[in-house]
Amino acid sequence: MNVVTRRRKPSGRSTTYRAKAAPSLVWTDEKDVRHFFAFVVEAKGRLFIFGKELVRLNNRIILVCILLLIVIIGSVIVILVNSQHDYHQELNTSEIRSVNSWSDYGSYELNAGEVDSMVTAFNGAQPSRANDNYEGITPSYGIRIVLSSGGNITINEAESSYGSIEVQRDLGTRHVSYRINDSKLEEFLKAMCFSKMSID
């Protein structure tokens, strides 16, 4: 609101003075209004883009974590499988002192060729399961291997769903027992225990 006052000069004439208008609190500049709404829209758009990027980044992090978890689980499984089968160590003819088969029909000492065939069959077989509690039947036939180090390995008959052969051997400070389900080793074992001819 404009306030008008009148003051009389000494000369007798009056002069009119207009006071300054109070600043308006209403935003009347249309250009400023457009700029404000444009700023709001731009900020909203940037916020939306930031949200999408954040979600995308989270998805990448989750994917990387899943892949790392798969790798870790796979490594653990491989380690466990290998640790379960570390008891089936290959034989070498140079570490064998003697090999004897036995059964109800007597015993028989394998010759060098038969020992080689036995080592080949034994090393080619795969263990099926550990027999930590030494469960099973009393075998009626088997093979006893005496090592140069003084250790013994027995390959005996076994009636089990996990394998028809049981192996017992010394591995350093521990004695292990495990099952093998291998037709070639089983045929060789029976041939040595029930005849004096090897099966090649």
C-alpha positions, 0 to 999 in steps of 0.5 A: 500500500502506498502512503501519501503525506503532504508537507508545506514548504516555507514558500507556501507551496505543498509537495507530495512525497510517496513512501516506498511500497512494502516488499511483496511476499507473493511470487509473481514472476512466471519465469521464476515459477517455471525455473522452480518447477523445472528444478523440482522435475530435474531433481526428481529425475536425478533421484530416480536415476540414482535409485535405479543405479543403486538398485543395479549396484545392489544387484551386482553386489548380490550376484558377486556374493552368490558367485563367491558363495558357489565357489566356496561351497564347491571348493569345500565339497572338493576338499571333503571328497578328496579328504574322504578318499585320501586313504586309498593311496596308490601302490608301487611294486618297489615298496612291496616285500611280499603278497600272499593270498589265502582262503579255505583252500590254503595260501599262495604267494604271488609271483612278480607278474601277479604282483604287477597285475594286482598293483594295476588292479588296485590302483585302478579301483575307486573307493566307495565308502569309508568303514570307520567302525570296521563293520561287516562279515568275517572274510573267508578269503583275501590277500595280505600285502607286506610292505618294505616299511613293515606296514601291512595291507589286506584286501579281503572279501566283504558283503556290503552294498557299498562294495564287495571288497574291504581294504585295511591299511596303515597310513602313518599314525592311523589304521583305515578301513574302506570298501571298494566296488570294482569288478576287475579287482574282485575277479583278480582277488578270487583268482588268487585265492581260489586258483594259482593263475592271475587274470589279466 
